[in-house]
Amino acid sequence: MNWAGSLRRELSQRAEHYARSHGLPHCLSYGRSPTVCFESYGDSHHGNFLPFTYRAILRNPNWRRRLQKVHSLSRKSLPRYENGVRRELDACTSSDALLMNVFCYPGVLKDGRLSSMLDGTPGTIPNFGFRARVPLATGKFDRTEVDMRLGDLLIEDWYAVMKCVHPVGLRLRCKVLTWQELAKALPTRLGTFLREKYGINDALP
């Protein structure tokens, strides 16, 4: 079974229901299994983000720049956007958007619950799209972009990355956490948003 494809379809179905039920501006990509692409509206709102999070992103220049990544397939797979260019983080399947929805939420890293799960320091400011200097088995370094840096912690959204880490010392420092686990340490409003839009912890009461 193609789990990745199944997940994308579920996220798209949930996103379309979420967009329609909340009256959020969006479009659907072309094809048999369309993906939802949300749009910004008003002065500080965007359908792909919780309002509190989106306003926090706009106030931080480094976070705001992350929003500008152009959607690489927009011309081929999405309707023309009259108000500008479609961005990667507009897509309902964007892992970066999910990451920012959580870690840019005001105060989420200050109370210590989430930081404790990540073995981090409360109050640390996230750095998205960080160019890490990861040592390779060849003795060289990989400067591939990492999803997020949080203090000394590098966060990447794929378990496959961890399987490629061969140095024992570095591998022992790796940690795997699911969104379901992280959601238990989040504020109620944020947890409700993740459940409704992404289905995270959907089975919990």
Order of alpha helices (4+ residues) and beta strands (2+ residues): alpha-beta-beta-beta-beta-alpha-alpha-alpha-alpha-alpha-beta-beta-beta-beta-beta-alpha-alpha-alpha-alpha
